[in-house]
Amino acid sequence: MDEINKIFEEVKGQGRNVLTYEESRKVMELAGVPLNKIEVGKNLDECIAKANEIGYPVVLKVISEDIIHKTEAGGVKVGIKSDSELKKAYEEMMESVTTYHPGAKIDGFSIEEMVSGVEVLVGQTTDPQFGKMIAFGIGGIFVEVYKDVSFRLIPISENDVEEMYCEIKGRKMLEGFRGMPALKMNDLKSLLLNISKLVENHPEIKEMDLNPVMVTKEGLKAIDARIILE
């Protein structure tokens, strides 16, 4: 049994179908998806120590299976530049998260490398009629506003990736618009084909969400990951 199967079996053995943040990132890593640096802390002191290991600026995120939409809950703080800023962000986050979801079980906090660039999304969903589908589009917090997303049935080919890119209305943002980093087609093909292969090999994956994936000068980096099993 490969490592991804082991993770899925452990999740199902615990009566869950939603992977934790750390489990989802581990699956992405094993599938060849590029990720930003991340450490995990259980309390403020650990978060400060981990932030100094990574190096400021960092992003602080709450880790909780009960909180799916972290931004809405106040569970994401970006651009933290010092220990004192991290302490303030941590305290504000604890207050807002417990107000948003008083009964939420907080498993810890992720301290992440701050990555700048253009936000795109890569996702996967299971259509009851057509089956497994992969999505690519403009990402970030405005994804539900713009709905600028292209879909294809899995498995996909390199030609599918090129067509999906061309169908994005906001693709000018991905072509070095106003000095922003440009998306390299080879990077996009590698990412989407890896996700397609992952789902093809593990059809128990019902839903997957990589949002945002940052387009940087160095290449693509997935910042957030969520996986739901059948």
Helices and strands as residue ranges (DSSP letters): H 3-13, H 21-30, E 38-41, H 44-54, E 58-63, E 76-80, H 83-100, E 108-113, E 118-127, E 131-138, H 143-146, E 149-153, H 158-167, G 171-174, G 177-179, H 185-201, E 205-216, E 219-222, E 226-229
